[in-house]
Amino acid sequence: MTAAVADAVAAVDYDHFVTELDGSTLPQSSSIASIQRMLEDLDVRPGHRVLEIGTGSGYTAGLLANLVGPSGLVRSVEVFADLVPRAQARLEAAGVTTVTVSNRDGYAGDPVGAPYDRVVAWATPHVIPSSWIDQIARDAVIVAPAKVAELATAHAIVAITVTDGRPRIVAVRSGGYIEMHPEPVTVFGLPLRYVAASHAPDDAEPWWISSLAPREVPGALGLVLDWLRSAPDVSDTPLEAAEELDDFRAWLYATVPAELATAGLSDRFTSIGAANEDGAAFLTDSELVTSDDADAARTLTGWIEEWREAGRPGWSDIPGALVPGVEGWEVRLTLQLAHGG
Ligand SMILES: C[S@@+](CC[C@H](N)C(=O)[O-])C[C@H]1O[C@@H](n2cnc3c(N)ncnc32)[C@H](O)[C@@H]1O
């Protein structure tokens, strides 16, 4: 950890911000370890102007205020109106005077404080909004979670710099945050975008499948999901102990984003694999979960073999690229850049 981030973490009381009056933890809080990693990439200096997307508890706004010091400023935007006065009150009680919190949709940034030296987001946009690029100063840095494929939970953390108006990814890391949403949401668990079929019982974690594979039979993935819920075939993961599922994920996002599928298998949490109209095969941290179809399992096994042949590249080997889109910049992982520059 850099000395500046370590000093900020030591100076700002996490519990003061995240603890509710009844002693519970605010659901919109982030883990300190993940916050620290992102703040290191952000490299905030005294006097900087910082835009924060997703105030939540106000804890990270407190850290940013500490990092910019008395000569800097922090503008923090939060879509959930109730959290704004809560965060403001906690910041005031902690003696912080350089943060302004407002109830805004972070997709539009906050032009009032522009140009910003740093932009940091704690919720995942489906594209990097053009407004963030438009509102930054020369040599600015943006650190944000981002979608790396049009699949639910296909997230990474990216650091972006802008040269002559053109943004460029300088670091891609594993990680992710809740999806950004233009309206407040209070139900967590079921992804907001890219879900092809789902089942969300009241008393358990939801089931869902996300896949871009073309489907000729309407509702086919719903039937596949029903099969996974009722009669899954569960065996040990085919990955060896030294093989990281997280690195394999990065490889899949880079090489087969259009054929890939992700799934939420209730309490098995998020998994990745292959799905077609007749079945699916998904890897979790320790298991292979399949439905009654050998094709999907064969596809997944083939991807594992290709990954091994390529030397098991992972997050630190696979660069990211920004692709201009209609609403902003799409983030993609690409092996071509690694070879072709
Ligand atoms: C992981 S929490 C932030 C935690 C915060 N960094 C902290 O220290 O407590 C993500 C926050 O982003 C907010 N959010 C989601 N979509 C948003 C949007 N479009 N604009 C602004 N805030 C948004 C959520 O309401 C939530 O409070």
Ligand as a Chemical Component Dictionary entry (heavy atoms), coordinates in Angstrom:
data_LIG
# 
_chem_comp.id                   LIG 
_chem_comp.type                 NON-POLYMER 
_chem_comp.pdbx_formal_charge   0 
_chem_comp.three_letter_code    LIG 
# 
loop_
_chem_comp_atom.comp_id 
_chem_comp_atom.atom_id 
_chem_comp_atom.alt_atom_id 
_chem_comp_atom.type_symbol 
_chem_comp_atom.charge 
_chem_comp_atom.model_Cartn_x 
_chem_comp_atom.model_Cartn_y 
_chem_comp_atom.model_Cartn_z 
_chem_comp_atom.pdbx_ordinal 
LIG C1  C1  C 0  -20.582 -0.296 -3.448  1  
LIG S1  S1  S 1  -21.605 1.088  -3.118  2  
LIG C2  C2  C 0  -20.480 2.388  -2.742  3  
LIG C3  C3  C 0  -19.783 2.231  -1.460  4  
LIG C4  C4  C 0  -18.999 3.431  -1.050  5  
LIG N1  N1  N 0  -17.788 3.568  -1.823  6  
LIG C5  C5  C 0  -18.674 3.330  0.430   7  
LIG O1  O1  O 0  -17.556 3.567  0.809   8  
LIG O2  O2  O -1 -19.597 3.062  1.195   9  
LIG C6  C6  C 0  -22.139 1.608  -4.706  10 
LIG C7  C7  C 0  -23.037 2.805  -4.654  11 
LIG O3  O3  O 0  -23.259 3.252  -5.984  12 
LIG C8  C8  C 0  -24.574 3.770  -6.023  13 
LIG N2  N2  N 0  -24.994 3.859  -7.421  14 
LIG C9  C9  C 0  -25.444 2.875  -8.232  15 
LIG N3  N3  N 0  -25.770 3.369  -9.444  16 
LIG C10 C10 C 0  -25.491 4.688  -9.408  17 
LIG C11 C11 C 0  -25.619 5.744  -10.343 18 
LIG N4  N4  N 0  -26.127 5.544  -11.564 19 
LIG N5  N5  N 0  -25.240 6.981  -9.966  20 
LIG C12 C12 C 0  -24.749 7.217  -8.715  21 
LIG N6  N6  N 0  -24.631 6.273  -7.768  22 
LIG C13 C13 C 0  -24.987 5.007  -8.123  23 
LIG C14 C14 C 0  -25.372 2.777  -5.190  24 
LIG O4  O4  O 0  -26.621 3.315  -4.757  25 
LIG C15 C15 C 0  -24.409 2.512  -4.043  26 
LIG O5  O5  O 0  -24.626 3.372  -2.961  27 
# 
loop_
_chem_comp_bond.comp_id 
_chem_comp_bond.atom_id_1 
_chem_comp_bond.atom_id_2 
_chem_comp_bond.value_order 
_chem_comp_bond.pdbx_ordinal 
LIG C1  S1  SING 1  
LIG S1  C2  SING 2  
LIG S1  C6  SING 3  
LIG C2  C3  SING 4  
LIG C3  C4  SING 5  
LIG C4  N1  SING 6  
LIG C4  C5  SING 7  
LIG C5  O1  DOUB 8  
LIG C5  O2  SING 9  
LIG C6  C7  SING 10 
LIG C7  O3  SING 11 
LIG C7  C15 SING 12 
LIG O3  C8  SING 13 
LIG C8  N2  SING 14 
LIG C8  C14 SING 15 
LIG N2  C9  SING 16 
LIG N2  C13 SING 17 
LIG C9  N3  DOUB 18 
LIG N3  C10 SING 19 
LIG C10 C11 SING 20 
LIG C10 C13 DOUB 21 
LIG C11 N4  SING 22 
LIG C11 N5  DOUB 23 
LIG N5  C12 SING 24 
LIG C12 N6  DOUB 25 
LIG N6  C13 SING 26 
LIG C14 O4  SING 27 
LIG C14 C15 SING 28 
LIG C15 O5  SING 29 
# 
